[in-house]
Amino acid sequence: MVMGKVLSGVVLAAMLGTVLVVGAQSYLHQVFVLNEGWSDWQTGEVMVAPTIGVYDPALGVYETVASIEGVGFISDAILVDGSLLVAADGQLLKYDSDSYELLASVDVIGARKLAERDGLIYVTRGDVDDLGMNLPLDSYLQWFNADDLTWAGELTTSNGPEYATEGLAWSNNRLYIAINNAFDWGNEVGFVGEWDPNSDTYTEFDLGEEGKNPNRLFAENDQVVTVNNRNYVSTSLSSIMTSSGTVQTYGVAESTAGCLAAAVVGGELKYQITGENAVRSSSLQGLDESSVWIDDAPAFYGAAVDPVSGHWYGSVTDYTTYGIVEIRGEEGDLLSSFECGVSPGVICMDVRNASYILSNSEDIPAVKPGLYDLRGRAIQNPRDRHGWFLDANGNKIIQLTGW
């Protein structure tokens, strides 16, 4: 619904002597599922191309909307101002989040994870060469203009991270970067970089011997949390209080592998140790302790949380033939699931605002909750693929509710 229609409705209501309140409510519009496909790691041949899929939570329908040819994997994706940004095997791609049309692309060697701030897309980097060995780069953090993906800047190894980087997030106008050197097997490191773009100052926090190989990084309030894969045979969690610079790292009890899927919701870190059929939960204020959140979990590959409902979306795959996404409630109970593509590793929540109008006018005492056009006429129309009701011209319809 465009603003012009809202204003017309308000003006019309004033003429009729009614009082209208215009507002908006967040809702989950769609869920993007990034399927990595399947590549033969020995030959490099792509057996199943990566795809982009969309799940409509209102209709419970999933469909493939784009295929990404010529790439072997997808490492991350984020939504920015109506566009889906995708890091895929040395490329940064931009898609329209409604038409799913490819709008722009740029080569970014070793592109890993993405973050956005003030019209810029920040990219962490790390890769291997043709022989499968660590690929040294001059810069492990670059950024690009969000509108056309042109290059905008970087931190080089002389004034930024000196090793391959992974997760990143903004907190208090500073960018925090997980530094792990993960492509130099056996030589992993554990640092978190802090970059202040206003003063262009860069510092690092040492996570200690137990905090090597940080992979996932989350920022909430004044705290940065990392999930560390260490040497891939155990997991640890690190906490940085950005206001004081205090660093604490905790080994995860009885973990015998690294962490694969993780997400933060409601002040809790939900994560799964590879090989365990459970999902653990730790308070961000008590990372040294954990409890079992889901005790019957499959092996999740990726995970994300719907910020509106708090539901967990966890992907499951055998990496060659199938992929499904489970939807779990806040207590971990299985609500539903849907099939998707092969190797669904990244999930993005497209949350939008739905406009609404409320009326308390005594001039329309017989009004009942329902769908109305701006002349107050009750209407019954089919929904579009995203669950919106449409008028004869294809415009989204407001909902009028009396109180």
Rosetta blueprint (number, residue, H / E / L):
1 M L
2 V L
3 M H
4 G H
5 K H
6 V H
7 L H
8 S H
9 G H
10 V H
11 V H
12 L H
13 A H
14 A H
15 M H
16 L H
17 G L
18 T L
19 V L
20 L E
21 V E
22 V E
23 G E
24 A E
25 Q E
26 S E
27 Y E
28 L E
29 H E
30 Q E
31 V E
32 F E
33 V E
34 L E
35 N E
36 E L
37 G L
38 W E
39 S E
40 D L
41 W L
42 Q L
43 T L
44 G L
45 E L
46 V E
47 M E
48 V E
49 A L
50 P L
51 T E
52 I E
53 G E
54 V E
55 Y E
56 D E
57 P L
58 A L
59 L L
60 G L
61 V E
62 Y E
63 E E
64 T E
65 V E
66 A E
67 S E
68 I L
69 E L
70 G L
71 V L
72 G L
73 F L
74 I L
75 S L
76 D E
77 A E
78 I E
79 L E
80 V E
81 D L
82 G L
83 S E
84 L E
85 L E
86 V E
87 A E
88 A L
89 D L
90 G L
91 Q E
92 L E
93 L E
94 K E
95 Y E
96 D E
97 S L
98 D L
99 S L
100 Y L
101 E L
102 L E
103 L E
104 A E
105 S E
106 V E
107 D E
108 V L
109 I L
110 G L
111 A E
112 R E
113 K E
114 L E
115 A E
116 E E
117 R E
118 D L
119 G L
120 L E
121 I E
122 Y E
123 V E
124 T E
125 R E
126 G L
127 D L
128 V E
129 D L
130 D L
131 L L
132 G L
133 M L
134 N E
135 L L
136 P L
137 L L
138 D L
139 S E
140 Y E
141 L E
142 Q E
143 W E
144 F E
145 N E
146 A L
147 D L
148 D L
149 L L
150 T L
151 W E
152 A E
153 G E
154 E E
155 L E
156 T E
157 T L
158 S L
159 N L
160 G L
161 P L
162 E L
163 Y L
164 A L
165 T E
166 E E
167 G E
168 L E
169 A E
170 W E
171 S E
172 N L
173 N L
174 R E
175 L E
176 Y E
177 I E
178 A E
179 I E
180 N L
181 N L
182 A L
183 F L
184 D L
185 W L
186 G L
187 N L
188 E L
189 V L
190 G L
191 F E
192 V E
193 G E
194 E E
195 W E
196 D E
197 P L
198 N L
199 S L
200 D L
201 T E
202 Y E
203 T E
204 E E
205 F E
206 D E
207 L L
208 G L
209 E H
210 E H
211 G H
212 K L
213 N L
214 P E
215 N E
216 R E
217 L E
218 F E
219 A E
220 E E
221 N L
222 D L
223 Q E
224 V E
225 V E
226 T E
227 V E
228 N E
229 N L
230 R L
231 N L
232 Y L
233 V L
234 S L
235 T L
236 S E
237 L E
238 S E
239 S E
240 I E
241 M E
242 T L
243 S L
244 S L
245 G L
246 T E
247 V E
248 Q E
249 T E
250 Y E
251 G E
252 V L
253 A L
254 E L
255 S L
256 T L
257 A L
258 G L
259 C E
260 L E
261 A E
262 A E
263 A E
264 V E
265 V E
266 G L
267 G L
268 E E
269 L E
270 K E
271 Y E
272 Q E
273 I E
274 T L
275 G L
276 E L
277 N L
278 A L
279 V E
280 R E
281 S E
282 S E
283 S E
284 L L
285 Q L
286 G L
287 L L
288 D L
289 E L
290 S L
291 S E
292 V E
293 W E
294 I E
295 D L
296 D L
297 A L
298 P L
299 A L
300 F E
301 Y E
302 G E
303 A E
304 A E
305 V E
306 D L
307 P L
308 V L
309 S L
310 G L
311 H L
312 W E
313 Y E
314 G E
315 S E
316 V E
317 T E
318 D L
319 Y L
320 T L
321 T L
322 Y L
323 G E
324 I E
325 V E
326 E E
327 I E
328 R E
329 G L
330 E L
331 E L
332 G L
333 D L
334 L E
335 L E
336 S E
337 S E
338 F E
339 E E
340 C L
341 G L
342 V L
343 S L
344 P E
345 G E
346 V E
347 I E
348 C E
349 M E
350 D E
351 V E
352 R E
353 N E
354 A E
355 S E
356 Y E
357 I E
358 L E
359 S E
360 N L
361 S L
362 E L
363 D L
364 I L
365 P L
366 A L
367 V L
368 K L
369 P L
370 G E
371 L E
372 Y E
373 D L
374 L L
375 R L
376 G L
377 R L
378 A E
379 I L
380 Q L
381 N L
382 P L
383 R E
384 D L
385 R L
386 H L
387 G L
388 W L
389 F E
390 L E
391 D L
392 A L
393 N L
394 G L
395 N L
396 K E
397 I L
398 I L
399 Q E
400 L E
401 T E
402 G E
403 W L
